[in-house]
Amino acid sequence: MAVQILPLVAITPMGAADVTQVTALDAAAFSLPWPRQAFEAQLKGNPAAHFFVLRPLAEPEALWGSAGYWLVAGEAHIATLAVDPQQRNRGFGKLLLQTMLSDAQAHGGCSATLEVRASNLVAQRLYTGFGFALVGRRKNYYTDNHEDALLMTASSLDSVLPTQLEVHT
Ligand SMILES: CC(C)(COP(=O)(O)OP(=O)(O)OC[C@H]1O[C@@H](n2cnc3c(N)ncnc32)[C@H](O)[C@@H]1OP(=O)(O)O)[C@@H](O)C(=O)NCCC(=O)NCCS
């Protein structure tokens, strides 16, 4: 599935040619980034993986966002979601999340789940806006600072997908 939001950005499935930039974005976005081999493994060897990149149409060599989920037994597990620090708060995180949830639904997914750092209030606000609710806490989940992970679930994709999103130019 590929989503094109005119006239600003295109969201397309991640491919091998994207991995170098995706790895760099991941390193800029997370304190425990994935190594490039982790992304390569998703693309080459994981049939449950659905990963995407977001690029500006006017500058298609630039990478503004990446995201991925695993679909297992009807549940989409959000694996990663990152927007270029220079392009945040413009609606692209919402576009990527909506793309993943719509794609999961198109592939037969019914629900979605994710882990988010307890301190990551921006991401929690994004997820809450899509109907994700707090269902649990994994103590000392993150190995860098022993922070807890919050477990959030959207029990029905039917009710969480908004019909229209705005992108701020
Ligand atoms: C989380 C992240 C993907 C959001 O991307 P984004 O493009 O900035 O998000 P959007 O512009 O689509 O905003 C989506 C929602 O996030 C929240 N949000 C975004 N920026 C915010 C800010 N500066 N302060 C508070 N809430 C904010 C809001 O709820 C916003 O919805 P609203 O505008 O309707 O209120 C981005 O901040 C990021 O890459 N963070 C680092 C990686 C990360 O934490 N990923 C999530 C891991 S679980």
The ligand as an SDF file (V2000), in Angstrom:
LIG
                    3D

 48 50  0  0  0  0  0  0  0  0999 V2000
    6.4060   11.0850   18.1500 C   0  0  0  0  0  0  0  0  0  0  0  0
    6.6660   11.7040   16.7690 C   0  0  0  0  0  0  0  0  0  0  0  0
    6.7500   10.5880   15.7350 C   0  0  0  0  0  0  0  0  0  0  0  0
    5.4930   12.6260   16.4250 C   0  0  0  0  0  0  0  0  0  0  0  0
    5.7060   13.0890   15.0940 O   0  0  0  0  0  0  0  0  0  0  0  0
    5.1630   14.5240   14.6210 P   0  0  0  0  0  0  0  0  0  0  0  0
    5.2310   14.5440   13.1380 O   0  0  0  0  0  0  0  0  0  0  0  0
    5.8550   15.6090   15.3460 O   0  0  0  0  0  0  0  0  0  0  0  0
    3.6570   14.4340   15.1110 O   0  0  0  0  0  0  0  0  0  0  0  0
    2.4120   15.2490   14.5250 P   0  0  0  0  0  0  0  0  0  0  0  0
    2.8290   16.5890   14.0550 O   0  0  0  0  0  0  0  0  0  0  0  0
    1.6950   14.3680   13.5760 O   0  0  0  0  0  0  0  0  0  0  0  0
    1.5590   15.4430   15.8340 O   0  0  0  0  0  0  0  0  0  0  0  0
    0.8040   14.3840   16.3040 C   0  0  0  0  0  0  0  0  0  0  0  0
    0.3790   14.6160   17.7250 C   0  0  0  0  0  0  0  0  0  0  0  0
    1.5150   14.4690   18.5610 O   0  0  0  0  0  0  0  0  0  0  0  0
    1.3920   15.3810   19.6240 C   0  0  0  0  0  0  0  0  0  0  0  0
    2.4820   16.3410   19.5130 N   0  0  0  0  0  0  0  0  0  0  0  0
    3.2970   16.5630   18.4490 C   0  0  0  0  0  0  0  0  0  0  0  0
    4.2250   17.4980   18.7680 N   0  0  0  0  0  0  0  0  0  0  0  0
    3.9780   17.8600   20.0460 C   0  0  0  0  0  0  0  0  0  0  0  0
    4.5970   18.7580   20.9490 C   0  0  0  0  0  0  0  0  0  0  0  0
    5.6640   19.4880   20.5910 N   0  0  0  0  0  0  0  0  0  0  0  0
    4.0930   18.8580   22.1940 N   0  0  0  0  0  0  0  0  0  0  0  0
    3.0250   18.1150   22.5650 C   0  0  0  0  0  0  0  0  0  0  0  0
    2.3840   17.2380   21.7490 N   0  0  0  0  0  0  0  0  0  0  0  0
    2.8650   17.1240   20.5070 C   0  0  0  0  0  0  0  0  0  0  0  0
    0.0580   16.0640   19.5030 C   0  0  0  0  0  0  0  0  0  0  0  0
   -0.9110   15.2850   20.1500 O   0  0  0  0  0  0  0  0  0  0  0  0
   -0.1610   15.9950   18.0190 C   0  0  0  0  0  0  0  0  0  0  0  0
   -1.5110   16.0390   17.6830 O   0  0  0  0  0  0  0  0  0  0  0  0
   -2.2880   17.4710   17.6110 P   0  0  0  0  0  0  0  0  0  0  0  0
   -1.4440   18.3690   16.7600 O   0  0  0  0  0  0  0  0  0  0  0  0
   -3.5950   17.1280   17.0030 O   0  0  0  0  0  0  0  0  0  0  0  0
   -2.3750   17.9370   19.0150 O   0  0  0  0  0  0  0  0  0  0  0  0
    7.9750   12.5460   16.7660 C   0  0  0  0  0  0  0  0  0  0  0  0
    7.9270   13.4560   17.8340 O   0  0  0  0  0  0  0  0  0  0  0  0
    9.2410   11.7220   16.8810 C   0  0  0  0  0  0  0  0  0  0  0  0
    9.7960   11.2420   15.8800 O   0  0  0  0  0  0  0  0  0  0  0  0
    9.7270   11.5360   18.1430 N   0  0  0  0  0  0  0  0  0  0  0  0
   10.9600   10.7500   18.3890 C   0  0  0  0  0  0  0  0  0  0  0  0
   10.7050    9.2740   18.1840 C   0  0  0  0  0  0  0  0  0  0  0  0
    9.5480    8.7790   19.0330 C   0  0  0  0  0  0  0  0  0  0  0  0
    9.4130    9.1300   20.1890 O   0  0  0  0  0  0  0  0  0  0  0  0
    8.7240    7.9060   18.4120 N   0  0  0  0  0  0  0  0  0  0  0  0
    7.6210    7.2620   19.1010 C   0  0  0  0  0  0  0  0  0  0  0  0
    8.1400    6.0500   19.7750 C   0  0  0  0  0  0  0  0  0  0  0  0
    6.8760    5.2080   20.7090 S   0  0  0  0  0  0  0  0  0  0  0  0
  1  2  1  0
  2  3  1  0
  2  4  1  0
  2 36  1  0
  4  5  1  0
  5  6  1  0
  6  7  2  0
  6  8  1  0
  6  9  1  0
  9 10  1  0
 10 11  2  0
 10 12  1  0
 10 13  1  0
 13 14  1  0
 14 15  1  0
 15 16  1  0
 15 30  1  0
 16 17  1  0
 17 18  1  0
 17 28  1  0
 18 19  1  0
 18 27  1  0
 19 20  2  0
 20 21  1  0
 21 22  1  0
 21 27  2  0
 22 23  1  0
 22 24  2  0
 24 25  1  0
 25 26  2  0
 26 27  1  0
 28 29  1  0
 28 30  1  0
 30 31  1  0
 31 32  1  0
 32 33  2  0
 32 34  1  0
 32 35  1  0
 36 37  1  0
 36 38  1  0
 38 39  2  0
 38 40  1  0
 40 41  1  0
 41 42  1  0
 42 43  1  0
 43 44  2  0
 43 45  1  0
 45 46  1  0
 46 47  1  0
 47 48  1  0
M  END
$$$$
